Amino acid sequence: IGLSGMQLLDVVIQAATSQGLIILLNNHNSKAGWCCDRFSSDGLWHSEQYPVDMWLDALRGITTRYSERHPLVLAFDIRNEVHDVLSRRTHKILKRATWGETQDNTTDWRVASTLAAQAIYEANPSMLVFVSGLCFSYDLRALAASPPMMTDPSRLVWTTHAYPWMHWWV
C-alpha cells in the first residue's frame, strides 16, 4: 500500500480517534513475530539489537508523536508479558527478570518501568502508564508491594494476563 509501518499506524490512529475511540499504545515486542513463549528473547524489555536506551527513546518518541496530534491517545502499556528468558536446549534461565532487587535497568523491571514512565511523562505528563507484573504479566505481588517510582502514582495502571492453560503457581 506504499506506507511505512509508522505511516500506517498514523492512519489507523487518525481513523480510530476521529470516531471517538480511545487509544492504548502497546509495546508488545521488539521484533516482528510471535513474542511470548518461555524461550523468546523478547521476554525482557530489551535485547542486544534493541537496548534499554533505544526502548526508552521509542516510548518517548511514540508518546510525543501521538500526544501532540491526538488527545484520545491516553495510555501506554510499556511492555507485554515480561518474563525470564530460558535456554531452548537446557531450559535454564539465561536472563532473569527481577522486581526491586537491583538498580540494573536491564534486569530489574521496577527500575526499567520507572524509567519508562519518566520517558513517557517527559512527552505527556497526563498519559496513563500500564505496567505488568512478572511471569508473563501474571504476578502482580511485587508490583503491589513496591510500585514503580512515578511522578504521579495516580497515572499508574496495573495490567495482568490470565490464560486458562497457564498456571505458574502450581
C-alpha positions, -999 to +999 in steps of 0.1 A: +000+000+000+031+022-001+031+032+036+058+026+062+047+009+095+046+043+112+026+059+084+001+030+086-002+034+124-008+072+118-037+063+095-052+038+120-049+062+149-064+090+129-093+069+118-100+055+153-097+088+171-119+105+146-146+080+156-141+088+192-122+057+201-096+060+229-062+045+221-039+025+244-005+022+228+014-010+235+050-020+233+043-057+226+077-070+215+110-058+199+109-077+167+082-088+144+068-123+151+055-144+179+066-130+212+056-149+241+070-184+247+094-192+275+124-191+252+116-158+235+144-133+236+116-107+239+108-118+275+126-087+287+121-052+275+154-051+256+178-072+236+212-069+220+196-054+190+172-032+210+190-019+241+172-002+270+181+033+258+165+026+224+134+012+241+131+044+263+137+066+232+109+047+213+084+051+242+092+088+244+091+093+206+058+074+201+042+093+230+053+126+215+041+117+181+006+108+191+000+130+221+005+162+202-020+153+174-045+130+191-059+138+225-076+104+226-043+086+228-045+083+266-023+054+277+008+034+270+013-003+280+051-002+283+058-039+277+039-071+270+043-102+293+077-096+309+093-129+318+126-148+323+143-160+291+151-197+291+175-217+270+157-239+245+184-266+249+187-268+287+156-249+299+178-230+323+173-193+329+195-172+305+181-138+316+161-134+348+136-106+353+135-092+389+115-066+407+132-042+431+162-064+438+188-043+420+193-009+403+200-026+369+177-014+342+185-044+321+172-070+346+151-052+372+116-045+359+108-020+387+138+002+377+130-002+339+093+006+344+102+037+364+125+049+336+098+042+311+072+062+330+097+091+332+103+090+294+066+089+287+059+118+312+086+139+295+064+138+264+030+138+280+026+141+318-011+132+317-006+098+300-017+067+318+012+042+321+003+005+322+028-017+340+026-055+340+037-079+366+064-106+361+058-142+349+041-133+317+022-105+334+005-129+359+023-120+391+014-086+405+026-092+441+059-074+438+043-045+419+017-042+446+043-043+474+066-018+458+052+001+428+074+019+403+086+054+414+062+076+393+058+113+393+021+109+396+012+075+410-025+080+401-014+076+364-002+040+371-024+012+358-015-024+367-021-049+340-022-087+341-029-115+318-049-146+327-048-177+304-066-209+313-036-230+302-010-212+323-007-219+360+029-209+370+020-211+407+011-249+406 
